[in-house]
Amino acid sequence: MHYLSTRDPAAHLSGFSDILLEGLAPDGGLYVPASYPKIDDSTLTRWRELLAGPGYAALAHDVLTAFVADIPSADLLGICERAYNDGVFATADIVPVSELSGGLWLAHLSDGPTAAFKDLAMQLLGQLFEYELGRRHAELNILGATSGDTGSAAEYAMLGRRGIRVFMLTPAGRMTPFQQAQMFSLDDPAIINVAVDGVFDDCQDLVKAVAGDLDFKRAYHLGAVNSINWARLVAQVVYYIASYLRVTSSNAEQVSFCVPTGNFGNICAGHVARMMGLPIKRLMLATNENNVLDEFFRTGVYRVRATAETLATSSPSMDISKASNFERFVFDLLGRDAARVAELFGPQLASGSFDLSRTPEFAALQDEYGFVSGSSTHADRVATIRALWESDHVMIDPHTADGVTLARRLPGPEPVIVTETALPVKFAETITEALGREPERPPRFIGIEDRPRKVVPLARDPQALKALIAATVG
Ligand SMILES: *Cc1c(COP(=O)(O)O)cnc(C)c1O
């Protein structure tokens, strides 16, 4: 399997290992597989047996084999086994699925070290990075900015990986107490938490300024773990397949997935699984008040928001102004016309929006790709958390609540699997508002706020960040 950029009309091909350590393609596009591997009845039967027998890591290995041509099979199996086991995740199932009332199911994607679905992709990425850097005798200093879930998932995945350091910038005092405790309690010289005097955008600007200095970037081996990394996406395809297999007993059955969405990473993996032939009827895209994607799927107009227009909501990991993985879907929607994608996501989006409403592709979108969408508000979130607690005695976090809200609004005859993207313990304030009680706390997080904290304060100054990196790396 080879990869090409969504903006390259000449379709130059790269291998998996080459794009693994890269972010964007040089032309500004995103890497996608040259074609989607196709699955049939016998593939699904084999996967059913793998999941029921050897388990999730064996399934992941088999799925990844179709996407990764340049890592020997035995090595790839080792990578999957080190990423997906019950020492890393809370259960040996890795992604258990449970039934709710009313035809809904919950795929538990949040049983990893940081209690958010990003662990599933990031744990694999950590193992892949360590493997590939080892092969190249290279090292990597990951520089990133986070407002919460991504940074902690990255740190727990890279912790202890040979040749890898993490510099993670956070806006001082602006994450939830639980999120701060998760990151700052990591005591390892290769994990450098930085608290910037500013907001998340200031952190991101600092990263851009320093990574944009190409000489500095090269000299200090700087890299990223952003959500557009293809390896993260392919890791997520596996849990769509596992969830499907857990909810069905025959390969003739269809299911739908309802996905709390921000940067379109999670649901893009669902799209890939559906393109491969997994029997997915609908992909239900749930947004919060930041509804740029819901607007596109309803109207055909993709209008990115200004920072000032982006609201701070109670499902903060979905507070986006534009969706960084969305280009991958539009590439498929437009029949893989790279020149058209380059025009839309280059010059047209620079002017703020593009409009596909009068195209035949948009008219066929729902039938061909199964997408439906909807958005919800803080009041919906609180009401859904409360309703599910009362009907099923199941506690969900505010992001998952956006998904359950939409799934209940658009029921179907087929089972609807909502992806649980975080555990309630991360978002105590909204849970307390909805239920009048504190969220459940899994044993592995008890006392986390009491541990000693390690964090370096930093001014909003690229020179100060460079000095910190230089002094640490030596
Ligand atoms: C990252 C995140 C999301 C959004 O996922 P995307 O892949 O960006 O669409 C939703 N919920 C939680 C809890 C997250 O951490």
The ligand as an ORCA input file, in Angstrom:
! r2SCAN-3c Opt
* xyz 0 1
  C     -10.528     14.885     20.325
  C     -11.867     14.646     20.945
  C     -13.064     14.711     20.197
  C     -13.077     15.101     18.730
  O     -12.506     14.122     17.922
  P     -12.044     14.465     16.431
  O     -11.260     13.295     15.992
  O     -11.203     15.706     16.539
  O     -13.277     14.694     15.620
  C     -14.259     14.421     20.827
  N     -14.298     14.116     22.143
  C     -13.176     14.049     22.890
  C     -13.300     13.724     24.324
  C     -11.918     14.308     22.334
  O     -10.816     14.256     23.093
*
